[in-house]
Amino acid sequence: MGLIRATAMVVGIIIGASIFVQPSEVSRHVSTTRAMFGVWAAAGIMSIAGALVSAALASRFPKTGGVYVYLKETISPSAAFLWGWAMFWSAHSGIIAAIATVFARYAAVLVPMSDFEMRSVAIGCILLLSIVNYFGVRAGSGVQTAFTIAKLAAIAGILAAAAILAPPQVHSAVVNGPHGMREFLLGISAGLFAFGGWHMVTYAAGETINAPKTIPRALFIGMTIVTVCYLSLNGAYLRILPLNTVLQSQHVAADAASVMVGSRGAALVAVLVLISAFGGLSGTVLAGPRVYYAIAQDGLAWRAMGNAHPRFQTPHLAILAQAVWASSLVATGTYRVLFTRVVYTEFLFFALMTIGLMRLEKRATPTGLVFLLGCTLVVGNQLVSDWKESAIGLLIVAAGLPVYYFLRSRKNAHY
């Protein structure tokens, strides 16, 4: 991948489908439009800071594996293994399952479906994109680039329609709802899921042209594009819909289009969101197996996952394993549980990644401190607010530690 495809991967993964659903998950934690924009701005700042931390590490370690490599080199091999373990069983597979669920939700706007049918559509989408990525990074990134262009065009269309067709009435900017710092931080957690994925381009650094320069540039350009799109889209939603409608909507973009031009507009937006979700899911499916490949290469996972396909040179068995488990999460999970578990699990390791960069550079940069503080607040607040769900996520991570020591001892026994 060169700069254009790497940037398309950043934008395409982040602008998947969440921005067309997640505003309701954010707004349920706040009671004013000002607070809602504050949440999105804070999530954007945190994500940009995290991308800069990731870019600094990518320039030092331009290898396939991303965060796994950074943790291994700057913290410890065990921390790196636990990241990969959490990715497979919870975080990354959960992202795939959640995006596929949103894809199915918007498909149901076009063709009414039962819950079982929606889950079947989501699983089918995962399997289809896994097959595409099985045939190579060029095929996968080519699909990603095409869908990124399509979704940016779709967003521009939504913004233009909002500017021209938005109803003239002024909606209330305040509703009776939760407030306070705990709820604000939970709103940021929900917003962070929509910004999630900025680190995934680093997973394919080993397949990127001039990775030490290309990856940081792609992250900077991509995050700038995403932040502008997100703030603009939220402004468009609130120009069209009252805040309490945004709060209750499961497909806010389609509801906004329905207000402007009726059911046909809702159907058109549903098609655009399907395109966006498909593109975001494509990049996410592409990224994860590169980490499992790196772990297997280190002898700490099923050895076959570290084999490249003899013809396509892809981690084909890792792709298949990811597809099976993500499909299982779709069949058993719910959207809110999936994205909540993803956020606090990922940011626990992002905090470690930031500490690793500080150890490497022997200094703490303002960007690193901002991101580390944000990670601490998000994870800590989630643990306090929903300790049962948090405990499940942490147990999944902790379960990997005895597995790591067993695999390490077995690996050492072969030498």
Residue pairs with C-beta under 8 A, 6 or more apart in sequence:
1 9
1 137
1 141
1 204
1 207
1 208
1 209
1 214
2 208
2 209
2 214
3 214
3 217
3 218
4 145
5 141
5 142
5 144
5 145
6 201
6 208
6 214
6 215
6 217
6 218
7 217
7 218
7 221
7 222
7 225
8 141
8 144
8 145
8 148
8 149
9 141
9 144
9 145
9 148
9 200
9 201
9 204
9 218
9 222
9 283
9 286
9 287
10 197
10 198
10 201
10 218
10 219
10 221
10 222
10 223
10 226
11 148
11 152
11 222
11 225
11 226
12 144
12 145
12 147
12 148
12 151
12 279
12 280
12 282
12 283
13 144
13 197
13 198
13 200
13 201
13 280
13 283
13 284
13 287
14 194
14 195
14 196
14 197
14 198
14 222
14 223
14 226
14 280
15 148
15 151
15 152
15 155
15 226
15 229
15 230
15 276
15 280
16 99
16 102
16 197
16 276
16 277
16 279
16 280
16 281
16 283
16 284
17 99
17 102
17 103
17 106
17 273
17 276
17 277
17 280
17 281
18 98
18 99
18 102
18 193
18 194
18 196
18 339
19 194
19 229
19 230
19 233
20 102
20 106
20 251
20 252
20 253
20 254
20 273
20 276
20 277
21 102
21 105
21 250
21 251
21 252
21 335
22 190
22 191
22 193
22 194
22 339
23 36
23 234
23 237
23 246
23 249
23 252
24 246
24 247
24 248
24 249
24 250
24 252
25 190
25 193
25 336
25 339
26 36
26 39
26 40
26 187
26 190
26 191
26 194
27 36
27 177
27 187
27 243
27 246
27 247
28 177
28 178
28 247
29 39
29 178
29 183
29 184
29 186
29 187
29 190
30 36
30 38
30 39
30 177
30 178
30 179
30 183
30 184
30 187
31 174
31 175
31 176
31 177
31 178
31 179
32 173
32 174
32 175
32 243
33 173
33 174
33 238
33 243
34 173
35 179
35 184
35 187
36 187
36 234
36 238
36 243
36 246
37 231
37 234
38 184
39 184
39 187
39 188
39 190
39 191
40 191
40 230
40 231
40 234
41 231
42 188
42 191
42 374
43 188
43 191
43 192
43 194
43 195
44 191
44 195
44 227
44 230
44 231
45 370
45 374
46 188
46 192
46 195
46 370
46 371
46 374
46 375
46 378
47 192
47 195
47 196
47 198
47 223
47 226
47 227
48 223
48 227
49 367
49 368
49 370
49 371
49 374
50 198
50 199
50 350
50 354
50 371
51 198
51 199
51 219
51 220
51 222
51 223
52 219
52 220
52 367
52 371
53 350
53 353
53 354
53 357
53 367
53 368
53 371
54 66
54 67
54 70
54 198
54 199
54 202
54 219
54 353
55 215
55 216
55 219
55 220
56 216
56 357
56 361
57 70
57 74
57 202
57 353
57 356
57 357
57 360
58 66
58 202
58 205
58 211
58 212
58 215
58 216
58 219
59 212
59 213
59 215
59 216
60 73
60 360
61 69
61 70
61 73
61 205
62 205
62 206
62 208
62 211
62 212
62 215
63 69
63 205
63 206
63 294
64 203
64 204
64 205
64 206
64 207
64 290
64 293
64 294
65 203
65 205
65 206
65 290
65 291
65 293
65 294
65 295
66 199
66 200
66 202
66 203
66 205
66 287
66 290
66 291
67 83
67 199
67 202
67 291
67 349
67 350
67 353
68 80
68 83
68 84
68 291
68 294
68 295
69 80
69 294
70 80
70 353
70 356
70 357
71 79
71 80
71 83
71 349
71 352
71 353
71 356
72 79
72 80
72 298
73 356
73 360
74 353
74 355
74 356
74 357
74 359
74 360
75 352
75 353
75 355
75 356
75 359
77 298
77 300
77 404
77 408
78 401
78 404
78 405
79 349
79 352
80 295
81 295
81 300
81 400
81 404
81 407
82 349
82 397
82 400
82 401
82 404
83 291
83 349
84 291
84 292
84 294
84 295
84 300
84 301
85 397
85 399
85 400
85 403
85 404
86 345
86 349
86 396
86 397
86 400
87 93
87 288
87 291
87 292
88 288
88 292
88 321
88 322
88 325
89 325
89 396
89 400
90 341
90 342
90 345
90 393
90 396
90 397
91 341
91 342
91 345
91 346
92 284
92 287
92 288
92 291
92 322
93 288
93 322
93 325
93 326
93 329
94 329
94 333
94 338
94 339
94 341
94 342
95 196
95 197
95 284
95 338
95 342
96 126
96 281
96 284
96 285
96 288
96 322
96 326
96 329
97 122
97 126
97 326
97 327
97 329
97 330
97 333
97 338
98 193
98 335
98 338
98 339
98 342
99 277
99 280
99 281
99 284
100 122
100 123
100 125
100 126
100 277
100 281
100 326
100 330
101 118
101 119
101 122
101 330
101 335
101 338
102 273
102 277
102 335
103 121
103 122
103 125
103 274
103 277
103 278
103 281
104 113
104 118
104 119
104 121
104 122
104 125
105 118
105 250
105 251
105 335
106 251
106 254
106 270
106 273
106 274
106 277
107 113
107 118
107 121
107 270
107 274
108 117
108 118
109 251
109 254
109 266
109 267
109 270
110 267
110 270
110 271
113 121
119 330
119 331
122 330
123 327
123 330
123 331
125 278
125 281
126 281
126 285
126 323
126 326
126 327
126 330
127 323
127 327
129 143
129 278
129 281
129 282
129 285
130 285
130 319
130 320
130 322
130 323
132 139
132 140
132 143
132 282
133 139
133 140
133 282
133 285
133 286
133 289
133 314
133 319
134 309
134 312
134 314
134 316
134 319
134 320
135 312
135 314
136 312
136 313
136 314
137 204
137 207
137 286
137 314
140 282
140 283
140 285
140 286
141 204
141 286
143 279
143 282
144 279
144 282
144 283
144 286
146 279
147 275
147 276
147 278
147 279
147 280
147 282
148 279
150 275
150 276
150 279
151 272
151 275
151 276
151 279
151 280
152 225
152 229
154 272
154 273
154 275
154 276
155 229
155 232
155 233
155 276
157 272
158 233
158 236
158 253
158 256
158 257
158 269
158 272
159 232
159 233
159 236
161 257
161 260
161 261
161 265
162 236
162 239
162 240
162 256
162 260
163 236
165 260
165 261
166 236
166 239
166 240
166 260
167 240
167 259
167 260
171 238
171 241
171 242
171 243
172 242
172 243
172 244
173 238
173 243
174 243
175 242
175 243
175 244
175 247
177 247
182 381
182 384
182 385
185 377
185 378
185 381
186 381
186 382
186 385
188 374
188 378
189 340
189 343
189 344
189 378
189 381
189 382
190 339
190 343
192 343
192 347
192 378
193 339
193 342
193 343
194 230
195 226
195 230
196 342
196 343
196 346
197 280
197 283
197 284
197 287
198 219
198 222
198 223
199 350
200 283
200 284
200 287
200 288
201 208
201 215
201 218
201 219
201 222
201 287
202 215
203 287
203 288
203 290
203 291
204 286
204 287
204 290
205 211
205 215
206 290
207 290
208 214
208 215
233 253
236 256
237 246
237 252
237 253
237 256
238 246
240 256
240 259
240 260
241 249
241 252
241 255
241 256
241 259
245 255
246 252
249 255
251 270
251 273
253 269
253 272
253 273
254 266
254 267
254 269
254 270
254 273
255 266
256 269
257 265
257 266
257 268
257 269
258 265
258 266
285 319
285 322
285 323
288 318
288 322
289 305
289 314
289 315
289 318
289 319
289 321
289 322
290 315
290 318
292 301
292 305
292 315
292 318
292 321
292 322
293 305
293 306
293 308
293 315
293 318
294 306
295 301
295 305
295 306
296 302
296 303
296 304
296 305
296 306
296 307
296 318
297 306
299 407
299 411
299 414
300 404
300 407
300 408
300 411
301 407
302 317
302 321
304 317
305 315
305 317
305 318
305 321
306 315
307 315
307 316
307 317
308 314
308 315
308 316
309 315
309 316
329 338
337 389
340 382
340 386
340 389
341 389
341 392
341 393
343 378
343 382
344 378
344 379
344 382
344 383
344 390
344 393
345 393
345 396
345 397
347 374
347 375
347 378
347 379
348 375
348 379
348 397
350 371
350 375
351 372
351 375
351 376
351 379
354 368
354 371
354 372
354 375
355 372
357 368
358 364
358 365
358 368
382 390
383 390
